Amino acid sequence: IVPVYNPAENFLIECLDSLIKQTLKDIEIILVDNGAINSNPELCKTYANKYQNIKLIILDKNMGFSYACNQALKIAQGEFIQIVDSDDFIEPETCEKLYEKAKNFNADLIIFGARMYNQSVQEYQSTPFYSLAAIPHSYIFQPFSFKESYKFILDTPLQDWNKFARRDLIFDHNNFFDEELPYVLPDCLYSITNYINARNSICEKEIFYNYRIEISSSVVQGYSKEDHSYLNAPILFTQK
């Protein structure tokens, strides 16, 4: 699922090409034109017309990140769900390796490694946070529950894009994005709720996701005052 709202043209092309070039070919790509402008709408149409596995949802105006993701989730048919920001990109074997690991471990959820790509200097930057240093090494080889992992799992990224989630995990618990929450909160809530509801979660520390930073078109430009209490104490999400 790729919600599209005005990334730079070359960023969107790199994002879409990284999905088209996945070594696992049996995937569904859902683009949501979220009231985009400039060249974005035409790019989305061009890719959707060229590739049969791309579905395109067009919204007349920007309805927000949560609404866009929810529209895509409602038509998603894949066994697993992966969300990719339209100015980021993933490695070629991402879907294949994550799918194989999910099937091998009967996992509902995989949290996997990411790194930052600093656009201003055009360099990759790895950090302990995005490389999942907080997760004990033993959990790479065995499934775990939220009850077993809550002491360290909340010290990992809460973004939606480094999570590979079984579709049934989302739908059985009606875990759609909350369209009333501001800014960055919806994907944090989505991630934590999936953690809590998953029977089996798996950690994969291999780097699959490239998170572009130092750009003006980022989905999130900053946190609001409303965000702070949740971000400082994420367990508050479970009380909603």
N, C-alpha and C positions, 0 to 999 in steps of 0.2 A: 504494500500500500504506500503510495507516494502522494501526499498532499502538496499541491503546487501553488505557491503564492509569491511570484516575482523574484525568484533567484536570478542571478546573472545568467545570460543565455548559455555561456560555456560551462557553467556549473551544472545546469539542468541537463545538458547534453552528456556530460561526464557521468552524472547520476544514472540517466536512462541507459547509457551504453553499458554501465557496470551491471545492470540488471539483465539486459539482453544477452550479454556474454557469459551468463552463469553456466557452469558446466552441467548443472541439473536443468534440463530443458523443459521438463513438465511442470512449469510454474505459471501462475496467473499474476499478471502485473496490473494493478488498478491505479490509474492516475486520477486525481481529483483536481480539476481546474477550479481553484477556489477564488473566482473573481479575478484571475490573474490579468495582467496587462502586458504591454510591449510585445515581445516575440513569443512569450510563453504559451498562449493559447494555440498558436499555429504549430509550434513545436510539438505540443501534446497531440494535436490532431494528426500531424505527419507520422509520428511514431505509432499511434493507434491504427492508422490506415495501413501502415507497412507491416506490422507484426500482429498476427492473429491472436496471440496470447495476451494482448494489451486491451484492457477495458478502460474507457474514458467516461468520467462523470463530469459534467459541466455545470457549475453553479453561476448564477447571474451576477452575484456579488460576493465579496469576502464574508463568509459566514463564520469564520474562526476555525482554528485548528481542530477542535474537538468535533464540531459538526461535520467537517470534511472527512475526518477519519471514520466517524460513525456511518456516514453514507457509504463509504467503501466497505466497511465491515458487514453491512447489511446484504451486500451482494457477493461477498467473498465465498468461494467454494473450496479453497485449498484446505488441506488437512492441518496445515500450520500457517500462522500469520507472522509476517515480518513487516515492520514499518521502517521506511527510509525517508529521511528529510531530503527535500529536493535539491539542496546544495551540498549534500554529502555523497559518498559513493562506497561501494562494498567490494571486497575481493572476489575474484572469479569463482572460487570453490565454496563460497559462503553457504549457499542453499544446500548444495550436495552434502557437505560435511556435517552441517547441523542436522539435516534430515536423517542421515545415517546414524548419528549419535542419538537422536531422539528415539528412533526406532529400536536401536540396540538396547537402550536403557528404559524403554517404555516411559519416557519422560514427558511430562506436561509442559515443561518450561526449561529453556536453556538460557543462561546468562553468559554472554561471551565477550571476549576482549575487544577493545577498541583503542584507537590512538587519534591524536589530533593532527590535522594538517594545517599548518600555519600558512595562510594564503599570502600574507604580506612578505614573508621571506621564502615561501615555497619549500618548506621543509616539514617532514614528519616529526612529531614530538610524542614520545611515549612517557606516560606518567604511571606511578604505582596505582593511582585511583582507577584509571580506565583499563589498566592491565590486570585489575582484580587482585591486587596484592593482599587485600584484606581476607580473601577466602583461603582457608587452610588447604595445603597441597592435597591432602587425603580426599577432599571433596571433588577433585577432578575425576576420580575413578569410582565414585559411588553416588547414587541419588540421595538427596536429602530433602527434608520437609522444612517449612518455615519455623516450626517449633524447635527444630534442631539448629537452625542457622540464624535466627533473628539477631543474635548478639553481634554478628559480623556482616550480615547481608545488608543492613541499612547503612553500612560504610562503603557500599558499592554504588555505582551510578544508578540513579532512579529514572533516567530517561527511558522512553519506550524502545529506542532504536537498537539497543544491544540485547534485546530479548526475542527469543524464538518461541512462540507460544502456540500450543495446540488450540485449534479453533474451538473444540468442545470446552476447553477450560474457560474461554471467554464467554461463550454462549450459554453454557450450563449455569453460569453464575451471573448472567446478564451484566457482564463487566464492560459496558460501553463507556466511552469517554464522557465525563460529566461536563455538560455544556455551560453550566453556571459558574464553574470555578475559573478564576482569572489566570492568564498568562501561563506559566510553566506548571501549574499545579495539576492539570488533568492527566498528563502522562505520568507524573509521579504517583498519583492515586491509582491509575491503571496498572502500573508496575507492581506496586505494593499489594494491591488486591489479588493480582495473579500469583504473586509469591505466596500469599496466605492460603489461597484456594488450591494451589497445585499439590497433587499427591506426591509427585516426584519431580524435583528440580535437579538440574545438572549444571556444573560449571565447565566452561570450555575457555581456557585462557589464550588460545590461539587468536591472533588479531584478525578480525574480519571486517570491522567497520572503521571508516575514515571520517572523522568528525571535523568539518572545516571550520576554522576559527579565523579571527581578524578579518572579517568581511562585514560589509554594511547591510547585506541582504539577509542576515541570519534571522531565523524564525523568532528567536528570543533576543531582545536587545537589553533586557535588564529585568530585575525582579521588582515587583510592587511591594508596598507595605503589607498588603494582604497575604503575600507569599511567605513572609519571613517566619511566622510562627510555625508553619507547616514544614518549611525547609529545615529549620533548626531542631524540630522534634517530629520527624516523619510519622511516628507511630500515631500521631493525632489523626492521621487519615483514616485509621480503622474505626474511629468513633463516628464517622459521618454516616 
